[in-house]
Amino acid sequence: MNVSFIKQEKVRFQHVDFAGIVFYPRYFEMLNGIVEDFYEEALELPFSEMHETGGIPTVDLMVQFKKPARLGEVLTKYLWIKRIGSASMLCGFKFENELKEICIEGEVTLVNVTFLDNRNQIKAAPFSKEMKKKLEGYLFK
């Protein structure tokens, strides 16, 4: 398939600092939002179901801030997969403003985990064959 998962998000008052631009931690919340939407809409595994037995925590994050996003702008958020391992994936992402200017871009590594010992510990768990097939539809080579 080689397509990105795409969502839009309006920059709201809750996202901005006193200067009226997105406060950088809010970008991380927006990134988590597109990952959550990707799992629910593209992979048919909502976090509400996945988190009963495991999760997909972020273990590495590289970000470049390119251009400020301002209150009221609509950002188009793109997420795609660059590499799939047995239990992890490296994803690329970018958020563009309405003029197609990149505001933020980077890479995030997510690891599929399962809970152990009454949820007190987690352990990397390989993706199922079915899940890998779904993920491969968003793999850019």
C-alpha positions as CSV (number, residue, x, y, z in Angstrom):
1,M,0.0,0.0,0.0
2,N,2.8,2.4,0.9
3,V,0.5,5.1,2.3
4,S,0.6,7.4,5.3
5,F,-2.1,7.4,8.0
6,I,-3.5,10.9,7.9
7,K,-5.5,12.9,10.4
8,Q,-6.2,16.6,10.9
9,E,-6.2,18.5,14.2
10,K,-7.1,22.1,14.9
11,V,-4.7,24.0,17.2
12,R,-6.8,24.9,20.2
13,F,-6.2,27.3,23.1
14,Q,-5.2,24.3,25.2
15,H,-2.3,23.6,22.8
16,V,-0.6,27.0,22.9
17,D,1.6,29.0,25.2
18,F,1.5,32.8,25.9
19,A,3.0,33.6,22.5
20,G,0.0,31.8,20.8
21,I,2.2,29.0,19.4
22,V,2.0,25.3,20.1
23,F,3.9,24.5,23.3
24,Y,6.2,21.7,22.4
25,P,4.8,19.0,24.9
26,R,1.4,19.4,23.2
27,Y,3.0,18.1,19.9
28,F,3.9,14.9,21.8
29,E,0.2,14.6,22.9
30,M,-0.9,15.2,19.3
31,L,1.6,12.5,18.2
32,N,0.2,10.1,20.7
33,G,-3.3,10.9,19.4
34,I,-2.4,9.9,15.9
35,V,-0.8,6.7,17.1
36,E,-3.9,5.9,19.0
37,D,-6.1,6.7,16.0
38,F,-3.8,4.6,13.8
39,Y,-4.3,1.6,16.0
40,E,-8.0,2.0,16.2
41,E,-8.8,3.0,12.6
42,A,-6.1,1.3,10.5
43,L,-5.2,-1.7,12.6
44,E,-8.7,-2.3,14.2
45,L,-7.2,-2.5,17.7
46,P,-8.4,0.4,19.9
47,F,-6.3,1.2,22.9
48,S,-9.2,0.3,25.1
49,E,-8.9,-3.3,24.0
50,M,-5.1,-3.4,23.6
51,H,-4.5,-2.1,27.1
52,E,-6.3,-5.0,28.7
53,T,-3.3,-7.2,27.9
54,G,-0.5,-5.0,26.8
55,G,0.4,-1.8,25.0
56,I,2.7,0.0,22.5
57,P,4.9,2.3,24.5
58,T,7.3,4.8,22.9
59,V,10.9,3.8,23.5
60,D,12.7,6.4,21.3
61,L,11.7,9.7,19.9
62,M,13.6,12.1,17.6
63,V,11.9,15.4,16.7
64,Q,12.8,18.5,14.7
65,F,10.7,21.6,15.2
66,K,10.6,23.4,11.8
67,K,7.9,26.1,12.0
68,P,5.6,27.3,14.8
69,A,2.0,26.3,14.6
70,R,-0.5,28.9,15.8
71,L,-3.8,29.0,17.5
72,G,-6.6,28.3,15.1
73,E,-4.5,26.6,12.4
74,V,-5.5,23.1,11.2
75,L,-2.6,20.7,11.2
76,T,-2.5,17.7,8.9
77,K,-0.7,14.9,10.7
78,Y,1.0,12.0,8.8
79,L,2.2,8.7,10.3
80,W,4.0,5.9,8.3
81,I,6.2,3.0,9.1
82,K,9.9,2.9,8.2
83,R,10.8,-0.4,9.6
84,I,9.0,-3.3,11.3
85,G,10.9,-5.6,13.7
86,S,9.6,-8.7,15.5
87,A,8.1,-6.6,18.4
88,S,8.9,-3.0,17.4
89,M,8.4,-0.5,14.6
90,L,10.1,2.7,13.6
91,C,7.6,5.2,12.4
92,G,8.1,8.5,10.6
93,F,5.8,11.4,11.2
94,K,5.2,15.0,10.2
95,F,2.7,17.7,10.9
96,E,2.0,20.3,8.2
97,N,0.1,23.6,8.4
98,E,-2.6,24.6,5.9
99,L,0.2,26.0,3.6
100,K,1.8,22.5,3.5
101,E,4.7,23.8,5.5
102,I,6.2,21.3,7.9
103,C,5.8,22.4,11.5
104,I,7.3,19.3,13.1
105,E,8.8,16.0,11.8
106,G,10.6,13.1,13.2
107,E,10.7,9.4,14.1
108,V,9.2,7.4,16.9
109,T,10.0,3.8,17.9
110,L,7.1,1.9,19.4
111,V,7.4,-1.5,21.0
112,N,4.6,-4.1,21.3
113,V,4.4,-5.3,24.9
114,T,2.4,-7.7,27.1
115,F,1.8,-7.4,30.8
116,L,3.4,-9.8,33.3
117,D,2.9,-10.4,37.0
118,N,-0.5,-8.7,37.5
119,R,0.5,-5.7,35.3
120,N,3.6,-4.9,37.4
121,Q,6.0,-5.7,34.6
122,I,6.0,-5.5,30.8
123,K,7.8,-7.6,28.2
124,A,8.3,-7.1,24.5
125,A,5.9,-9.4,22.6
126,P,6.2,-10.2,18.9
127,F,3.5,-8.8,16.5
128,S,1.1,-11.5,15.3
129,K,1.3,-12.4,11.6
130,E,-2.1,-10.7,11.1
131,M,-0.9,-7.5,12.7
132,K,2.4,-7.5,10.7
133,K,0.4,-7.8,7.5
134,K,-1.7,-4.8,8.5
135,L,1.4,-2.8,9.5
136,E,3.1,-3.6,6.2
137,G,0.4,-1.6,4.4
138,Y,1.9,1.5,5.9
139,L,5.5,0.6,5.3
140,F,7.5,2.9,3.1
141,K,10.6,1.3,1.6
